């Protein structure tokens, strides 16, 4: 959870990729539980040692992430609240729904359709990873609709001092009614998640233990190879709002070919480069 949000804020996957290469492997009789949000706050619990190996100042980076996800950093798309903030040091943890942290709240308030689209892409990107990286995915209630922060908790004296209530809002029936309308934000997120869940169900490679992380030589592209049930599928994710490309030669190192089919779009991919739209996630299987 923490590293997915870190990569979205920085548009760089170096800490995410380095941490996964060294810390993701677990015994065969165990499994990760993967989620992008839960009932609790987000504390920036990445390894100081991992950050130091990449030349990063862990304390300073946590300060940046706190400012970014509370909307205090100029240019931030996020709208979260600090939890248990230390006014002297600025240290805190972050509260907020997935959608609000991913930029949807800000985009809707500013009536910016292009930013709304980018926010939806961010939501689907990080869910596309937790559903395929291996282990048990967890979907937090309300994220399937793009539920925004609920600030009404401030009016309740029993909750007002605990900002985590901002992402614990009651279900809103009118929003669930819109989940099957693809012209709405709720419908686009719900439909996108349904497709990702169908991919998880149909392809045993995504639930397996054999996950190999790939060096992409692109600071914004996170990649890994999933193997299981006789399948080999590459997951590629662009953590930037800028389009980019990746050389297929990098995938050949892992015994893969130049021809693939993207399981999400059903488009065939071939040639020297793979091209990515902003915040695109691709599930590539070798094309027969």
NORWOZI-V974036 format. One record per residue. OMEGA is omega in whole degrees, -180 to 180 (999 if undefined). Layout:
# NORWOZI-V974036
OMEGA
OMEGA
This chain:
# NORWOZI-V974036
-175
-175
175
180
177
-179
177
-179
-175
-172
179
-175
-172
-180
176
-177
-179
180
-180
-179
-175
-170
-174
-176
177
180
-175
-180
178
178
172
164
-173
179
176
175
174
-178
-171
180
172
172
-172
-173
171
-176
175
180
178
180
-178
179
179
179
-178
174
-173
-179
180
-179
177
177
177
-178
177
179
-178
-173
168
179
-178
179
-177
179
-180
175
-170
174
177
178
175
176
-179
-178
175
-175
-179
-176
-175
-180
178
169
-169
173
177
176
177
-176
-180
177
-179
174
-175
-180
180
-177
-180
180
-180
179
-176
-176
-179
177
174
179
179
179
178
178
178
179
-178
179
-175
173
177
177
-177
-179
-174
-170
-180
-177
-175
179
178
179
-177
-175
-179
180
-179
180
-175
180
-180
176
178
-174
-178
180
-178
-180
-179
-176
179
-177
-167
-177
-179
-174
179
177
179
178
177
-175
175
176
-179
-175
-178
179
177
178
-177
-173
180
177
-174
176
-180
175
179
-179
-179
179
-179
180
179
179
177
178
180
179
176
178
179
-179
-173
-172
-177
179
-176
-179
-174
-180
-173
179
-179
-176
-171
174
-173
-175
175
-172
-176
-174
176
-175
174
-179
179
178
178
179
-179
-179
169
-177
177
173
179
-177
178
-177
-179
174
177
174
180
-180
-177
179
178
177
179
-179
179
178
-176
176
-179
-173
177
-174
-176
170
176
-176
-178
-178
-175
177
177
-178
179
179
-174
-176
172
-177
-177
171
177
177
179
168
-179
175
-173
176
-178
-177
-178
999
